[in-house]
Structures are given as structure tokens and as C-alpha cells.
Amino acid sequence: MLPQLQSLYLYNNQIEKIENLETLSNLTQLNLQGNFIRKIENLQNLKHLKKLNLSRNMIAVLEGLEYNQELEEIFISHQQTTEELQFDMTSLAVISNTLRTFEADGNRIKNISPLAYLNNVRTLSLKSNAIEDLEGMEKVLACMTMLVQLDFRDNPIEKVPKVRDQVVMMSQNLENLNDKKILGNERAFLMKFYNIKSNANAQGKTKTTGLTKQGKQGNELAVAGNSIKEGKENQKYSDGLNKASDFSGNTVHQLSKKFSYH
């Protein structure tokens, strides 16, 4: 009856199934938040759909988006299920060219690697999930080269030491992390500091290796004495680097906190 309709809001209506939308071929916005929907289906005729809100339903799998090639925003947070939200690879691949905003808070998500398909996303929110793997986060961020805003607060990964520093260095275009702005010189400072630390550690290993080879060829007692001396010096140097790392890391966080309030 309304073929030219562009926006449809049906939130909080106890809807159990997505249906009877076939004639709405010009629909660009569909809000089905707060219903009893268990499956994403019957959206194949909504080819111009740009914004889809399915938060607070009972959906177990993000799927059924194979024909929605113009989608720019998806909101699928807080599904009322007991299992981790799953992702259909075909749907992710289809929407990857156009999707810019993806929000999936509170869905017990632990494995985020499928999200690497969404390489054009600029805003990603994954708050209150079960993410704990920093390596998985690195793989996703390596693909999301357009990402400028990321929020993973209230996940186990937050307990990883200096996780903010590491994530900032993983994504070159990220501007806001966990609702805190990344300062202009923060990333450059971290990259420079950790490069210096890495080179220093490499040099320390080289010195230790050289002393070990000398020990095999020269006077064992003299070399043992030198090794102990070098070992103490390297230990002091290493301790100093660790203290400097902690101090610099705290400084970066304090600066970030200070400027985020202005």
C-alpha cells in the first residue's frame, strides 16, 4: 500500500517474524528493536535499505543480508539469547563494501575474527562482550583500515597490560578508543618508545650471545666473571627500561585523560 515509504519504525511491538515487507522496495530505514524476532529473513526486496536496527530481539545469527548491498548501519546489540552471537560469512561479505557503522554490544561475542570482512567500517562498538584475545583484535584491526572509532569497554581484554597502547599502535587511523580521544602525538610517541625498547633488548641479546661464544674459546673463569658482570649490567638496564616503560605508559594515559575532558 505504501511503495514509496522510506522509513519504518516498528520497535517494541512484540513482533515474532520479519514479514510482509515485500512491496517496500524504497525503504531505507527499518527499526525492529525490542521485539521477539529470532531470525533475520524476508529482506531480499529491500535493496535500498541503509539502516537496520535489530537490537534487543532473540537473534542467534547475523544472516539474511545477501541482497542488502547498500546497508550502511547495523545495530544488533543485546540479543536475548544464551549463546554467543554468530556471523554468516556470506552476509558479511555482501555488506562489507558499504557498511560504515556496526554495533553489537552485549552479545557474549568471544570470536571477532569474522568481523575482518567489514573492512570499510568506521565506527565499531563491541561493548560488554567476552572478547579476551588481543591477537584476534590485531587481525581484525589490520583489515579495518578505515576504522576511526572503536569501543570494547567491559570485555576481558581490558585486563591485558597496556592494552590501550597496543591497540592504538595496531590501527593507524583510529581517532577515538573506548570513548577517549587519541591525542595527535600519542601514537607517534608510543611507536618511537617501543621501537627504542625493542632495539635495546635486541642489542642486549647480542652482547650476551657474544660473551657465550668467548666463554667456549677463552679462559672459562674470566669469561664467567665477565658474564656475571654483564648480566648484572644488563639486568639494571632492563629494569631501567621497564621503569621507563611504566612511567611513559602512565604519562600517555594521564595526558589522554587530561585532554579528554577539554
N, C-alpha and C positions, 0 to 999 in steps of 0.2 A: 504493500500500500504506500510505502514511502521510499521509493527507489533513489531519491536524491539525498536521503538522510546521511549526514556525515559524522555525527556524534551520538552515541547511545550509552546512557548510564543506567545500569540495572543492578547496582550494588545493594546488598542486604535484602534480597527478595526470596531467599530460600529456594533458589533455582538449583535443580539437580543435574541438568543436562544442557549443553550448548546446542540449540536447535532453532529452526525457523528463521534463520538469518540469510537465507539464500538470495533473496531479492535485494539485499542492501549492498549492492556492488560498489557503491561510492562511499561506504563507511570508512572513516579514517581513525576514529577513536571508539574503543569499546571497553567499558568498565563493568566487570563482573565480580568485583571484590565482595567478600563477605557472603558467599553463597555455599552450596553443598556440592559443587561440581567436583567430580572425581577424574574426569578425562578431558583433555583438550581435543576437540573434534568439530567437524562441520564448519570450518573456517575457509574452505577452499575457494569460495566465491568472493571473499573479502580481499581482493587482490591489491587494494589501495590502503589497507589497514596500516597505520603508522604507530599507534599507541595502544597497547593491550595491557589491561590491569586484571590479574587473576589472583591477587593476594588474598589470603585468608579463606581458602577453599580446602579441598581434600585431595589435591592433585599429587600423584606419586611420580609422574614422569613429565618432563617438559618435552612435548611432542606435538604432532599435528600442525606444524607450521610450514609444511613443504611448499605451499602456494602463496605464502605471505612474504613476497620478495621485497616489500617496501617498508617492512617493520623497522622503526627507529627506537622504540622504547618498550621494554617489557618489565612488568612488576609482578613477581610471583613469590612474594615473601610470606612467611608464617603459614605454611600449609598444615592443616590439622591431621597429620598422619604420624605414625610411629617410626617410619623408616626414613633413611636419607633420600633427599630428592635426587632423582636420576635424570640424565640428559640423553635425548635421542640425537645421535650424531648427524643424521640427515637434516633434521630441522635446524640444528646449529649451523651447519654448512650453508644452508639456503639463506638464513637471515644474517650471516656474517658480513656481507657486503654493505648492508645498510644500518645495522643496529648500532646505536650510539650510547644508549643507557640500559644497563642491566642491573636489576635489584632482586636479590634472592636471600634476604635476611631470614634468620631463624628457621632453617630447613634441615638441620643436622648434617649439612654437607661436609664431608671429610675429604673427598677426592675432587679437586678442582681442575684436574688436567683437561677434561673435555672442554672447558671454557677457553682453551687456547684457540679454538676455532674462531672466537669472536674478536678478530684482530683489529676491528675498527671501532671498538667500544672506547668511549672517552670517560664515562662515569661508571664505576663498578662498585656495588655495595654488597658485601657478604658478611654483615654483622651477625653475631650470635649463632654461629655455626660450630662445626667440630674440626676446623682446619688446624693442623699441627705440623705439617710438613713444609719446611722452608724451601726445600729443593723443588717441590711441586709448584710453589708460588713463583720461584725463579723461572721455571719453564713457561708458565702462563704469561708472566710479565715480558718475557723475551718475545712473545708473539704479539702481545698487545702494545704495539709501538705508538699508538695514538692516545693511550690512556693518560689522563691528566688528573683524575680524582679517584682515589681508592680508599675504601673503608672496610677494615676487617677487625674492628673492635669486638671484644667479648668472644674471642676464639683462643684455643690453647696455644696457638703460635705466638701470642703476645708474651708468653713466658720465655721465649728464646732470647738469650742475652743480646742486647744491642740490635734487636730486630728492626727497629726503625732505620738505623744507619744502613743495614744491609739492604732493606727494601728500597730505600732512596737511591742507592747505587745500582740497583737492578733495573730501574726504569728511568731513562734519560729525560722523558717529557713529563713525568709526574710532578704536579704542582701542589697537590693537597693530599695528605696522608692522615687517615683517621681523624678527619675534621680539623687538622692543624696544617697551616700553610708551610710549604718547604721554602726556606729562605733562599734568596738568589745565590749566595755563596756557600750554602750548606753542602750541596752535592760536590762542588769543586774541592772544598776543604776535606771532606771525607775521602774522596778519591786520592788526593795528594797524600794524606796522612797514612792511609792503609798501603799505598804503594811504597812509601818510605819504610814502613814497618816490615813489609814483605821482603824488600831488598835487604834490609838489615838482618833479618832472620836467615836469608839465603847466604849472606856473607859469613854469618856465624857458623853455619853448617860447613861451609867450605874450609874455614880455619880448622875446625875440629877434624875434618877428613884429612887435611894435610898433616896434622900432628900425628894422626893414627898411622899414616904411611911412614913417617920418620921413625916412629917407635919400632917398626919392624926392621928398619935398616941400621939404626944407630944404637947408642947406649940406652938400654931399657930403663935404667934408674933415672937418668937425666930426662928422658922423654916423659917418664911417668910424672916427674916433678913439674915439668913444663905443662903437661896435660892438666894436672890439678890446678896450677896457677891460671891457665887459660880458661879452665872450666869455671873457676870462681869469677873471673872477669866477665865471661860470657853470661854467667848467671846474674851478676849485678846488672849487666847491660840489658838482659832480658827482663829483669824485674823493673828496671827503669822504663823500658818500653811499655810494659803492662800498666805501670802507674800513669805514664803519659797518655796511653790509650784511654784509660778510665777518665782521666782529667779532661782530655779533649772531647770524649764522648759526652761527658756531663755538660761541658761547656756548650756544645752544639745544641743539646736538648734544652739547656737553660735559655739560650738565645732564641731558639724556636718558640719556647713557651712565652718568653718576654714579648716578642714581636707579634705573636698570635693574638694578643689581647688588644693591639692597636688597630 
